[in-house]
Amino acid sequence: EEIVKKRIGRKRIGFSAEAQGFDDKVAERAALITQVTPDDVLEFGMIPELVGRLPIMCPLHPLSREAMIQILTEPRNALVKQYQHLFALEGARLEFSVDALELVADRALARNTGARALRAVVDEIMIDLMYHLPELDNANAVYRIDAHAIQHGAGLHQVRHRERESA
């Protein structure tokens, strides 16, 4: 950002630099990133041979919590849908509460690696559940993952709910 600021002549001096809030800094950074040129990347230290192989520069902005939740749930091959399918193969149903999805998104955002962190966070939550699932009677079983279960590392027996008891 400093290279772009220097090139376009924008620099905060004095009290205005210290008074700038977090949201202002994020917005300013996003605005500066959209103005990066190949010359800025060269000055930053990337070798010309590599910059020459990048015909188009496209800035990537941080994802919001809402975007992370959409990535978890909406695409055809979304992580939540993948795990629901794996549970269905065992005769069970899997549900994620809204607060669980928000917690997963927050944990992924804290890793600061974009949407890739979603896989790691969900896998950490689901690994024990997936391990024990095949050995259980899953007829009409519903497994509900909520924020409490995630925060306290609940096992499969703690997130399991029966839809109907067999007579």
C-alpha positions in Angstrom: 0.0 0.0 0.0 2.9 2.3 0.8 4.2 2.1 -2.8 0.8 3.0 -4.2 0.3 5.8 -1.7 3.7 7.2 -2.7 3.0 7.0 -6.4 -0.4 8.7 -6.2 0.6 11.1 -3.5 -1.7 10.1 -0.7 -0.3 10.0 2.8 -1.9 10.8 6.1 0.1 13.0 8.4 -0.5 14.0 12.0 -3.6 13.4 14.1 -5.7 12.3 11.1 -3.5 9.2 10.7 -4.0 8.2 14.3 -7.7 9.0 14.4 -8.4 6.7 11.5 -10.7 3.8 12.5 -10.4 0.2 11.6 -13.1 0.3 8.9 -11.5 3.4 7.4 -8.2 1.6 7.2 -9.8 -1.4 5.5 -11.6 0.8 3.0 -8.5 2.8 2.3 -6.5 -0.3 1.8 -9.1 -1.8 -0.6 -9.1 1.4 -2.6 -5.3 1.4 -2.8 -5.1 -2.2 -3.9 -7.4 -1.6 -6.8 -4.8 0.9 -8.1 -1.8 -1.4 -8.1 0.1 -1.4 -11.4 2.8 -3.7 -12.7 5.4 -1.1 -11.9 4.2 -1.1 -8.2 4.7 -4.9 -8.1 8.2 -4.5 -9.6 9.1 -1.9 -7.0 7.8 -4.2 -4.3 10.4 -6.7 -5.3 8.8 -9.2 -7.7 11.1 -10.1 -10.6 10.2 -8.7 -14.1 10.1 -12.2 -15.7 7.2 -13.1 -13.4 5.3 -9.8 -13.7 5.6 -10.2 -17.5 3.7 -13.5 -17.3 0.8 -11.9 -15.5 -1.2 -10.2 -18.2 -4.1 -9.1 -16.0 -3.9 -7.9 -12.4 -7.0 -8.4 -10.2 -7.1 -7.4 -6.6 -8.7 -9.8 -4.1 -10.6 -8.3 -1.3 -11.2 -9.9 2.1 -14.3 -12.0 2.4 -17.1 -11.1 4.8 -18.7 -13.4 7.3 -21.8 -13.5 5.1 -19.7 -14.4 2.0 -18.0 -17.2 4.0 -21.4 -18.6 5.0 -22.6 -18.5 1.4 -19.5 -20.4 0.3 -20.2 -23.0 3.0 -23.9 -23.5 2.0 -24.9 -22.3 -1.4 -22.7 -23.8 -4.2 -23.6 -27.2 -5.6 -20.6 -28.8 -4.0 -20.6 -26.7 -0.8 -18.9 -28.2 2.3 -22.1 -28.4 4.3 -23.8 -30.3 1.4 -20.8 -32.7 1.1 -21.0 -33.6 4.8 -24.8 -33.9 4.6 -24.3 -36.4 1.7 -21.8 -38.4 3.7 -24.2 -38.6 6.6 -27.0 -39.6 4.3 -24.9 -42.5 3.0 -25.0 -43.8 6.6 -28.7 -43.3 6.9 -28.5 -40.2 9.0 -29.4 -36.5 8.5 -27.0 -33.7 9.3 -28.0 -30.1 10.2 -25.9 -27.0 10.9 -27.5 -24.2 12.9 -27.1 -20.6 11.8 -24.9 -19.9 14.9 -22.7 -22.9 14.0 -22.2 -21.6 10.5 -21.4 -18.1 11.9 -18.8 -19.6 14.3 -17.2 -21.6 11.5 -17.0 -18.5 9.3 -15.5 -16.5 12.2 -12.9 -19.1 12.9 -12.0 -19.3 9.2 -11.8 -15.5 9.0 -9.4 -15.5 12.0 -7.0 -17.7 10.0 -6.8 -15.0 7.4 -6.4 -17.4 4.5 -9.8 -16.8 2.7 -12.2 -19.5 1.9 -9.6 -22.2 2.0 -9.7 -22.0 5.8 -13.3 -23.2 5.7 -12.3 -26.7 4.8 -9.8 -26.9 7.6 -12.2 -25.6 10.2 -15.1 -27.8 9.2 -12.8 -30.9 9.0 -11.6 -30.2 12.5 -15.1 -30.1 13.8 -16.3 -33.2 11.8 -13.4 -35.6 12.1 -14.4 -37.4 15.3 -18.1 -37.4 14.2 -17.2 -39.0 10.9 -15.0 -41.6 12.5 -17.7 -42.9 14.9 -20.7 -42.5 12.6 -20.5 -45.9 10.7 -20.6 -47.9 13.9 -23.9 -46.4 15.2 -27.5 -47.2 14.4 -28.4 -44.2 12.3 -32.0 -45.1 11.3 -34.0 -41.8 11.4 -31.1 -40.1 13.3 -30.7 -36.4 13.0 -27.3 -34.9 14.0 -27.5 -31.1 14.7 -24.3 -29.1 14.9 -24.7 -25.9 16.8 -22.2 -23.3 18.2 -22.3 -24.9 21.7 -21.3 -28.3 20.2 -18.4 -26.7 18.3 -17.1 -24.6 21.2 -17.2 -27.5 23.6 -16.0 -30.2 21.2 -19.1 -32.2 21.5 -18.9 -35.8 20.4 -21.4 -37.6 18.2 -23.6 -38.7 21.1 -24.1 -35.1 22.2 -25.2 -33.8 18.8 -27.5 -36.7 18.0 -31.2 -36.4 18.1 -33.9 -38.9 17.2 -36.5 -37.8 14.7 -38.8 -40.6 15.8 -38.4 -43.4 18.2 -39.3 -46.8 16.6 -42.2 -48.5 18.3 
